[in-house]
């Protein structure tokens, strides 16, 4: 029997399943192969184009997704960054306000400075003067001494000179003379002294003709009053004060001369008085107590302490941060150790350094740092030309006092490091330096600064500046014991607090080490 075989469809029949091919056959058989190729290429091209578009879209999406990774800034501007920005801005504002505020418009506060006035003029002696001139001078002066006229003009509440500084007139008080008044300036009770000598009126009279003839160049004497001030007390402050005093006394002299020239007797005075009087007028002599001979040494009295304070910050930070703390573990972790010899059975027998001794050791290392820094700082002014030293002291005392103030910085900074940690005390320590520097009276005295800046008198920086000026220039040397005493207080009090705190901290850390070492390690 013949086997029935199902005919297999030809391959071309597969083309009929494609609508596009079937449609092409009906149109033109001769173009089928060409059409098939074109459609296949078009299909492949369309598929490739779609793939490219998808890849492009995917690439764009991937780029957008990875775009934040290209910019680090948004990831850093978090709360911590804004907090640091605010804190740093506050620090900058405080610094610029303290620095500029302390120096802003000191001329408006010159009135805060008290100046002594003493009129020692004994009046006119007309014994060698012709009667006509005697009547003339008496009518001009109203039988008052020339010193009395000057005193009245200075102390006149409506006068210009009265509003320059605060005048303290000692003329009517008994027991005062030039030496006792100078002692008041030397002790810092007053900023200066205007002294009118006893021969003030008679020196003026020497320009007029006498019974023996007209005045000559050899017979005339300068009509002179004296202005005394302590330059070493505050060089910059006295520079401002001296400028005001010189202008004021010069205006006083011109005013007196103009009064004579505009009086009814002006022609007589022009004819009889020696011509040099109208050139010299009333003269002002400056007497400088404790002069500053080396201009840069005035700046050294406070710049040296700034550098020493910075060195103290570095010393304290280095000791607290980098020096090994393994000495605290000596005799602590060996207790209960099975590898130990077993000779030590009691906690009291543990060989260890006492906590107080460890604190003192670190403190002594800081003192060694400060000693070396002081040697370098002290040496610089010593080798510079023109270095001056007061007759009351010597270079050894200058070195000792400088190091003494440096120890007070070390004590204060150690206390801050224990309160705020080694990393946290640096910014407050820097702010304290700025506060002490701007309020210390190093550049200008507190009398010429706003009231807030008088807070500097509680800090050791202020007394360091005063003490170094006493050592270098001799200014306020009788108050040197106060400088030593206050600086000593800034050494003892912070050190005592730090000792107690550090001793307790070391003991607590040791106890934690014992407790941790006794706990078995986790499996």
C-alpha positions as CSV (number, residue, x, y, z in Angstrom):
1,X,0.0,0.0,0.0
2,X,1.3,3.3,-1.0
3,X,2.1,5.6,2.0
4,X,0.3,8.9,2.0
5,X,2.6,11.8,2.5
6,X,1.5,15.3,3.5
7,X,3.1,17.8,1.2
8,X,5.5,20.2,3.0
9,X,4.8,23.8,2.3
10,X,7.5,25.6,0.5
11,X,9.5,28.3,2.1
12,X,8.0,31.0,0.0
13,X,4.7,30.3,1.7
14,X,6.2,31.9,4.8
15,X,6.3,35.1,3.0
16,X,2.6,35.1,2.5
17,X,2.1,35.4,6.2
18,X,3.6,38.9,6.0
19,X,1.0,41.4,5.0
20,X,3.5,43.7,3.4
21,X,4.7,40.9,1.1
22,X,1.2,39.8,0.1
23,X,0.4,43.4,-0.8
24,X,3.5,43.6,-2.9
25,X,2.7,40.5,-4.8
26,X,-0.7,41.8,-5.9
27,X,0.9,45.0,-7.1
28,X,3.7,43.6,-9.2
29,X,5.3,40.3,-9.0
30,X,8.5,41.5,-10.7
31,X,9.2,43.9,-7.9
32,X,8.7,41.4,-5.1
33,X,12.4,40.6,-4.4
34,X,13.3,44.3,-4.5
35,X,10.4,45.2,-2.2
36,X,11.3,42.4,0.2
37,X,14.9,43.7,0.5
38,X,13.8,47.3,1.0
39,X,11.3,46.3,3.7
40,X,13.8,44.1,5.5
41,X,16.4,46.9,5.5
42,X,13.7,49.4,6.6
43,X,12.7,47.0,9.4
44,X,16.3,46.6,10.5
45,X,17.0,50.3,10.2
46,X,13.8,51.1,12.2
47,X,14.9,48.6,14.9
48,X,18.4,50.1,15.1
49,X,17.0,53.6,15.2
50,X,14.7,52.6,18.0
51,X,17.6,51.0,19.9
52,X,19.7,54.2,19.5
53,X,16.9,56.3,20.7
54,X,16.3,54.1,23.7
55,X,20.1,54.2,24.4
56,X,20.1,58.0,24.1
57,X,17.1,58.3,26.4
58,X,18.7,55.9,28.8
59,X,22.0,57.9,28.7
60,X,20.2,61.1,29.4
61,X,18.4,59.6,32.3
62,X,21.6,58.1,33.6
63,X,23.4,61.5,33.3
64,X,20.6,63.3,35.1
65,X,20.7,60.6,37.8
66,X,24.4,61.0,38.2
67,X,24.4,64.8,37.9
68,X,24.4,65.5,41.7
69,X,27.5,63.4,42.0
70,X,29.4,65.8,39.8
71,X,28.9,68.7,42.3
72,X,30.3,68.3,45.8
73,X,29.1,71.6,47.1
74,X,25.4,70.7,47.7
75,X,26.5,67.7,49.7
76,X,28.7,69.8,52.0
77,X,26.3,72.7,52.6
78,X,24.6,70.9,55.5
79,X,23.6,72.1,58.9
80,X,27.2,71.8,60.2
81,X,28.5,74.0,57.4
82,X,25.9,76.7,58.0
83,X,26.6,76.6,61.8
84,X,30.3,77.0,61.1
85,X,29.6,79.9,58.8
86,X,27.5,81.6,61.5
87,X,30.1,81.0,64.2
88,X,33.0,82.2,62.1
89,X,31.1,85.3,61.1
90,X,30.3,86.1,64.7
91,X,34.0,85.7,65.6
92,X,35.0,88.0,62.8
93,X,32.5,90.6,63.8
94,X,33.5,90.5,67.4
95,X,37.2,90.8,66.4
96,X,36.7,93.8,64.1
97,X,34.4,95.5,66.6
98,X,36.8,95.0,69.5
99,X,39.8,96.2,67.5
100,X,38.2,99.2,65.7
101,X,35.9,100.0,68.6
102,X,38.7,100.4,71.0
103,X,40.5,102.9,68.7
104,X,37.5,104.7,67.3
105,X,37.3,108.5,67.8
106,X,39.6,108.8,70.9
107,X,39.7,112.6,70.5
108,X,36.1,112.8,71.8
109,X,37.2,111.3,75.1
110,X,40.2,113.5,75.9
111,X,37.9,115.2,78.4
112,X,38.3,112.1,80.5
113,X,41.9,112.9,81.2
114,X,42.6,115.0,84.3
115,X,45.3,117.7,84.1
116,X,46.7,119.5,87.2
117,X,46.9,123.3,87.1
118,X,49.0,125.3,89.5
119,X,49.5,129.1,89.3
120,X,52.6,129.9,91.4
121,X,52.9,133.5,90.0
122,X,53.7,136.0,92.7
123,X,52.6,139.0,90.6
124,X,54.3,142.1,89.2
125,X,57.2,143.9,90.8
126,X,57.0,147.5,89.6
127,X,60.0,148.8,91.6
128,X,62.1,149.2,88.4
129,X,59.2,150.4,86.2
130,X,58.3,154.0,85.4
131,X,55.0,155.3,87.0
132,X,53.3,155.8,83.6
133,X,53.8,152.2,82.6
134,X,52.8,151.0,86.1
135,X,49.4,152.7,85.6
136,X,49.1,151.3,82.1
137,X,49.8,147.7,83.2
138,X,47.5,147.9,86.2
139,X,44.7,149.1,84.0
140,X,45.3,146.3,81.6
141,X,45.7,143.5,84.2
142,X,43.1,145.0,86.7
143,X,45.8,144.6,89.4
144,X,46.0,140.9,88.8
145,X,49.0,138.8,88.1
146,X,49.6,137.5,84.6
147,X,49.4,134.0,85.9
148,X,46.1,134.8,87.5
149,X,44.8,136.0,84.1
150,X,45.9,132.8,82.4
151,X,44.4,130.6,85.2
152,X,41.1,132.4,85.0
153,X,41.0,131.9,81.2
154,X,41.8,128.1,81.6
155,X,39.2,127.6,84.4
156,X,36.5,129.7,82.8
157,X,33.5,127.2,82.3
158,X,32.5,129.1,79.2
159,X,36.1,129.2,77.8
160,X,37.5,127.1,75.1
161,X,40.3,125.6,77.1
162,X,38.0,124.4,79.8
163,X,36.4,121.9,77.5
164,X,39.6,120.3,76.2
165,X,40.5,118.2,79.3
166,X,39.4,118.0,82.9
167,X,41.3,120.6,84.8
168,X,42.1,120.2,88.5
169,X,43.2,123.6,90.0
170,X,45.4,123.2,93.0
171,X,46.4,126.9,93.3
172,X,44.2,127.7,96.2
173,X,45.1,124.6,98.2
174,X,48.0,124.9,100.7
175,X,51.0,122.6,100.8
176,X,51.5,122.2,97.1
177,X,54.6,123.0,95.2
178,X,56.1,121.8,91.9
179,X,57.8,118.7,93.3
180,X,54.7,117.5,95.1
181,X,52.6,118.0,92.0
182,X,55.2,116.1,89.9
183,X,54.9,113.3,92.3
184,X,51.1,113.1,91.6
185,X,51.8,112.8,87.9
186,X,54.6,110.2,88.6
187,X,52.1,108.1,90.6
188,X,49.6,108.2,87.8
189,X,46.9,110.1,89.7
190,X,46.9,112.7,87.0
191,X,47.9,112.7,83.3
192,X,49.9,115.9,83.4
193,X,50.6,119.3,85.0
194,X,50.5,122.8,83.7
195,X,52.7,124.8,86.0
196,X,52.9,128.7,86.0
197,X,56.2,129.7,87.8
198,X,56.5,132.4,90.4
199,X,58.4,134.8,88.0
200,X,55.8,134.6,85.3
201,X,54.5,138.2,85.6
202,X,58.0,139.7,86.1
203,X,59.3,137.9,83.0
204,X,56.5,139.7,81.0
205,X,57.6,142.9,82.6
206,X,61.2,142.4,81.5
207,X,60.1,143.3,77.9
208,X,59.1,146.8,79.1
209,X,61.5,149.7,79.7
210,X,62.8,150.1,83.2
211,X,64.2,153.1,85.1
212,X,67.7,152.3,83.7
213,X,66.6,152.3,80.1
214,X,64.7,150.3,77.4
215,X,64.7,146.5,77.4
216,X,67.5,144.8,75.5
217,X,67.9,141.3,74.1
218,X,70.1,140.4,77.1
219,X,67.7,141.7,79.7
220,X,64.4,140.1,78.5
221,X,63.3,136.7,79.9
222,X,61.0,134.2,78.3
223,X,57.4,134.3,79.6
224,X,57.3,130.6,80.1
225,X,54.9,128.1,81.6
226,X,55.6,124.4,81.9
227,X,53.6,121.4,80.7
228,X,54.7,118.1,82.3
229,X,53.6,114.6,81.4
230,X,54.6,110.9,81.8
231,X,55.3,109.7,78.3
232,X,56.1,106.1,79.3
233,X,52.6,105.6,80.8
234,X,51.0,105.5,77.4
235,X,52.9,106.8,74.4
236,X,49.9,107.0,72.0
237,X,47.6,108.5,74.5
238,X,50.0,111.2,75.4
239,X,50.6,111.9,71.7
240,X,46.9,112.8,71.4
241,X,46.8,114.7,74.7
242,X,50.0,116.6,73.8
243,X,48.6,117.7,70.5
244,X,45.5,119.1,72.2
245,X,47.5,120.8,75.0
246,X,50.0,122.4,72.5
247,X,47.2,123.8,70.4
248,X,45.2,125.0,73.4
249,X,48.1,126.8,75.1
250,X,49.2,128.3,71.8
251,X,45.7,129.7,71.3
252,X,45.8,131.1,74.8
253,X,49.0,132.9,74.1
254,X,47.7,134.4,70.8
255,X,44.5,135.4,72.6
256,X,46.5,137.3,75.2
257,X,48.6,139.1,72.6
258,X,45.5,140.0,70.6
259,X,44.0,141.4,73.7
260,X,47.0,143.7,74.2
261,X,47.0,144.8,70.6
262,X,43.3,145.6,70.6
263,X,43.4,147.5,73.9
264,X,43.3,151.4,74.0
265,X,47.0,151.3,75.0
266,X,48.1,149.3,71.9
267,X,50.2,152.1,70.4
268,X,52.0,152.7,73.7
269,X,52.7,149.0,74.1
270,X,54.0,148.7,70.5
271,X,56.4,151.5,71.1
272,X,57.6,150.5,74.6
273,X,57.6,146.7,74.6
274,X,60.6,144.9,73.2
275,X,59.8,143.5,69.7
276,X,60.7,140.0,70.5
277,X,57.7,139.7,72.8
278,X,55.3,139.9,69.8
279,X,57.3,137.1,68.2
280,X,57.7,134.8,71.1
281,X,54.6,135.6,73.2
282,X,53.8,133.2,76.1
283,X,56.0,130.2,75.6
284,X,55.3,126.6,76.6
285,X,58.0,124.3,77.8
286,X,57.4,120.5,77.7
287,X,58.9,118.4,80.5
288,X,58.8,114.7,79.6
289,X,58.9,112.2,82.5
290,X,60.0,108.7,81.7
291,X,60.5,109.4,78.0
292,X,60.2,106.7,75.3
293,X,63.5,106.9,73.5
294,X,63.0,103.9,71.2
295,X,59.7,104.3,69.4
296,X,59.4,100.6,68.6
297,X,59.9,99.6,72.2
298,X,56.5,101.1,73.0
299,X,54.9,98.6,70.7
300,X,57.0,95.8,72.2
301,X,55.3,96.3,75.6
302,X,52.1,94.7,74.2
303,X,53.2,92.8,71.0
304,X,55.6,90.7,73.1
305,X,52.6,89.4,75.2
306,X,50.6,88.7,72.0
307,X,53.3,86.5,70.7
308,X,53.8,84.9,74.1
309,X,50.1,84.1,74.4
310,X,50.1,82.5,70.9
311,X,53.0,80.4,72.0
312,X,51.1,79.4,75.1
313,X,48.1,78.2,73.0
314,X,50.4,76.1,70.9
315,X,52.1,74.6,74.0
316,X,48.9,73.7,75.8
317,X,47.3,72.2,72.7
318,X,50.4,70.2,71.9
319,X,50.6,68.8,75.4
320,X,46.9,68.0,75.7
321,X,46.6,66.6,72.2
322,X,49.8,64.9,71.2
323,X,51.9,63.9,74.2
324,X,51.3,60.3,75.2
325,X,48.7,59.5,77.8
326,X,50.0,55.9,78.4
327,X,51.4,56.9,81.7
328,X,47.9,56.9,83.1
329,X,47.6,53.1,82.4
330,X,50.8,52.2,84.2
331,X,49.9,49.9,87.1
332,X,46.2,49.8,86.1
333,X,45.8,47.2,83.4
334,X,48.4,44.9,85.0
335,X,46.2,44.3,88.0
336,X,44.3,40.9,87.6
337,X,46.3,40.0,84.6
338,X,46.9,36.2,84.6
339,X,50.4,36.7,83.1
340,X,51.5,38.8,86.0
341,X,53.8,37.4,88.6
342,X,51.0,37.3,91.2
343,X,53.0,39.3,93.7
344,X,50.6,42.2,93.4
345,X,47.3,41.2,95.0
346,X,45.9,44.4,96.3
347,X,44.9,47.6,94.5
348,X,46.9,49.6,97.0
349,X,50.0,47.7,95.9
350,X,49.7,48.7,92.2
351,X,52.8,50.5,91.1
352,X,51.5,53.6,89.4
353,X,52.1,57.3,89.2
354,X,49.8,59.4,91.4
355,X,47.3,61.4,89.3
356,X,48.5,64.7,90.8
357,X,52.0,63.9,89.8
358,X,50.9,63.3,86.2
359,X,49.1,66.6,86.1
360,X,52.1,68.4,87.5
361,X,54.4,66.7,85.0
362,X,52.3,68.0,82.1
363,X,52.1,71.5,83.7
364,X,55.9,71.5,84.0
365,X,56.4,70.6,80.4
366,X,54.2,73.6,79.5
367,X,56.4,75.8,81.7
368,X,59.4,74.5,79.8
369,X,57.7,75.5,76.6
370,X,56.9,78.9,78.0
371,X,60.5,79.4,79.3
372,X,62.0,78.7,75.9
373,X,59.5,81.0,74.2
374,X,60.2,83.8,76.7
375,X,63.9,83.6,76.1
376,X,63.4,84.1,72.4
377,X,60.9,86.9,72.8
378,X,62.9,88.7,75.5
379,X,66.1,88.5,73.5
380,X,64.8,90.4,70.5
381,X,64.4,93.9,72.1
382,X,67.7,93.3,74.0
383,X,69.7,93.1,70.8
384,X,68.0,95.9,68.9
385,X,69.8,99.3,68.9
386,X,68.4,101.9,71.2
387,X,67.0,99.5,73.7
388,X,66.3,101.3,77.0
389,X,65.8,100.0,80.5
390,X,64.6,102.0,83.5
391,X,67.0,102.8,86.3
392,X,64.7,101.0,88.7
393,X,65.1,97.6,87.1
394,X,67.4,95.4,84.9
395,X,67.2,92.9,82.1
396,X,66.9,90.0,84.5
397,X,63.7,91.4,86.1
398,X,62.3,92.1,82.6
399,X,62.9,88.4,81.7
400,X,61.4,87.2,85.0
401,X,58.3,89.3,84.7
402,X,57.7,88.3,81.0
403,X,57.9,84.6,81.9
404,X,55.7,85.2,84.9
405,X,53.0,86.6,82.7
406,X,53.5,83.7,80.3
407,X,52.9,81.3,83.2
408,X,49.6,83.0,83.9
409,X,48.6,82.4,80.2
410,X,49.6,78.8,80.5
411,X,47.4,78.4,83.7
412,X,44.4,80.1,82.1
413,X,44.7,78.0,78.9
414,X,45.1,74.7,80.7
415,X,41.9,75.5,82.6
416,X,40.1,76.2,79.3
417,X,41.4,73.0,77.7
418,X,40.0,71.0,80.6
419,X,36.6,72.7,80.4
420,X,36.3,72.7,76.6
421,X,38.7,69.8,75.5
422,X,41.9,70.2,73.6
423,X,40.1,70.7,70.3
424,X,37.3,72.9,71.6
425,X,39.3,75.5,73.6
426,X,41.2,77.1,70.7
427,X,38.5,79.4,69.4
428,X,37.5,80.7,72.8
429,X,41.2,81.1,73.7
430,X,41.7,83.2,70.5
431,X,38.7,85.3,71.4
432,X,40.1,85.8,74.9
433,X,43.4,87.0,73.4
434,X,41.6,89.6,71.2
435,X,39.6,90.8,74.2
436,X,42.6,91.1,76.5
437,X,44.7,92.8,73.8
438,X,42.1,95.4,72.8
439,X,41.1,96.2,76.4
440,X,44.6,96.2,77.9
441,X,45.5,99.8,77.3
442,X,48.4,98.7,75.2
443,X,47.6,101.0,72.2
444,X,45.4,103.6,73.9
445,X,44.7,104.0,77.6
446,X,41.2,103.0,78.8
447,X,40.5,106.7,79.4
448,X,40.4,107.3,75.7
449,X,38.2,104.2,74.9
450,X,34.5,103.5,75.4
451,X,33.5,102.4,78.8
452,X,33.2,98.7,77.9
453,X,36.9,98.4,77.2
454,X,37.7,99.2,80.9
455,X,36.9,95.5,81.5
456,X,40.6,94.9,80.6
457,X,41.8,95.8,84.1
458,X,40.7,92.4,85.3
459,X,43.0,90.4,82.9
460,X,46.7,89.7,83.2
461,X,47.4,91.2,79.8
462,X,46.7,94.7,81.2
463,X,49.1,94.3,84.1
464,X,51.7,92.8,81.9
465,X,51.7,95.9,79.7
466,X,51.9,98.2,82.7
467,X,54.7,96.1,84.3
468,X,56.8,96.1,81.2
469,X,56.4,99.8,80.7
470,X,57.5,100.3,84.3
471,X,60.6,98.1,83.7
472,X,61.5,99.7,80.3
473,X,60.5,103.4,80.9
474,X,60.1,103.7,84.7
475,X,56.4,104.7,84.4
476,X,54.2,103.9,87.4
477,X,57.1,101.9,88.9
478,X,55.6,102.4,92.4
479,X,52.6,100.3,91.4
480,X,54.8,97.4,90.2
481,X,53.8,95.2,93.2
482,X,50.2,95.4,92.0
483,X,51.2,93.9,88.6
484,X,53.1,91.0,90.3
485,X,50.1,90.4,92.6
486,X,47.4,90.3,90.0
487,X,49.5,88.1,87.6
488,X,50.2,85.8,90.6
489,X,46.4,85.5,91.2
490,X,45.9,84.5,87.5
491,X,48.5,81.7,88.0
492,X,47.3,80.3,91.3
493,X,43.5,80.3,90.9
494,X,43.3,78.7,87.4
495,X,46.1,76.2,88.3
496,X,44.3,75.1,91.5
497,X,41.0,74.5,89.6
498,X,42.8,72.7,86.8
499,X,44.7,70.4,89.3
500,X,41.5,69.3,91.0
501,X,39.7,68.7,87.7
502,X,42.6,66.9,86.0
503,X,43.2,64.7,89.0
504,X,39.6,63.7,89.1
505,X,39.5,63.0,85.4
506,X,42.6,60.8,85.5
507,X,41.2,58.8,88.4
508,X,37.9,58.3,86.6
509,X,39.7,57.1,83.4
510,X,41.7,54.7,85.5
511,X,38.6,53.3,87.2
512,X,37.0,52.9,83.8
513,X,40.1,51.0,82.5
514,X,40.0,48.6,85.5
515,X,36.3,48.0,85.0
516,X,36.7,47.4,81.2
517,X,39.7,45.1,81.7
518,X,37.8,42.9,84.2
519,X,35.0,42.2,81.8
520,X,35.6,39.1,79.7
521,X,36.0,39.7,76.0
522,X,32.8,38.7,73.9
523,X,32.9,35.4,72.1
